Amino acid sequence: MREEHGDPGRRPVTEGQIYEVAITDIGERGDGIGKIEGLVIIVPDATPGETVKVRITRVERKVAFGRKV
């Protein structure tokens, strides 16, 4: 099966690093949702239309979590 995000095991983000993310949607719990190279990034206290800098706090198979910096 083909990996959606490129090489198996490779993620477009690294825990602890800072990235700029355009928030395009809002999740069911009110968190902002954006994407980096197809990987969903969930950011608390972010709203659609914002572009925010986030530090990635956790990376999972299909989603990553970040905090605004």
N, C-alpha and C positions, 0 to 999 in steps of 0.2 A: 504494500500500500504506500502511496506517495505521501510524504509529509507535507502538510500545508505550509509550513514555515521553513522549507529548505531542508538542509541536512538533518537527519534524525538526531535528536539531542541538542541541536543548535537553536537558540532563542535569540531574537533580535535585540533583547535587552539583558543587562546583567544586574543582579541584585547589588544595591549600594551605589550604582551609577546614577547620574542626573541626566534627564532627557527633557526635551520640549515636546509637549503633547497638545494637539488641538482636541478639545472636548466637543464631541459631536452629538452626544445623547446623554440621557440620565437613566440610571438603573432603578430598579424597583425599591431600593432602600434610600434613594436620593443621591447616590454617588455619581460623579461625572464619569463618562465612559469615552475613551478615545482609542486610537489604534496606532501602533508602530509596526510597520512592515507586516500588517495583517494580524498581529497579536493584540488582543483586547487588553487595555490598561484601565484599571478601575482606580479612580482618584476621589477620595472624600472631599467635600467642601469645594468642588469645582462644578461649574455650570456650563451648559451648552453654549457655544460661541466663544468661550474663553480659550486662550492658548496659555498653558501653564508649564512651569518647570517643575518636574517631579523627581524625587529620589525613589528609585524602585526598592520596595521593602520585601517583596516576595515574588517569586516567579514559579508558576505552575505550568502544566503541559499546554493549556490553551488560554491562559489568562495570567496577567501580572498585576500587582497592586503597588501603588505608589502614594507618596505624600507630597503635597505642595512644599516647595522650598522658597 
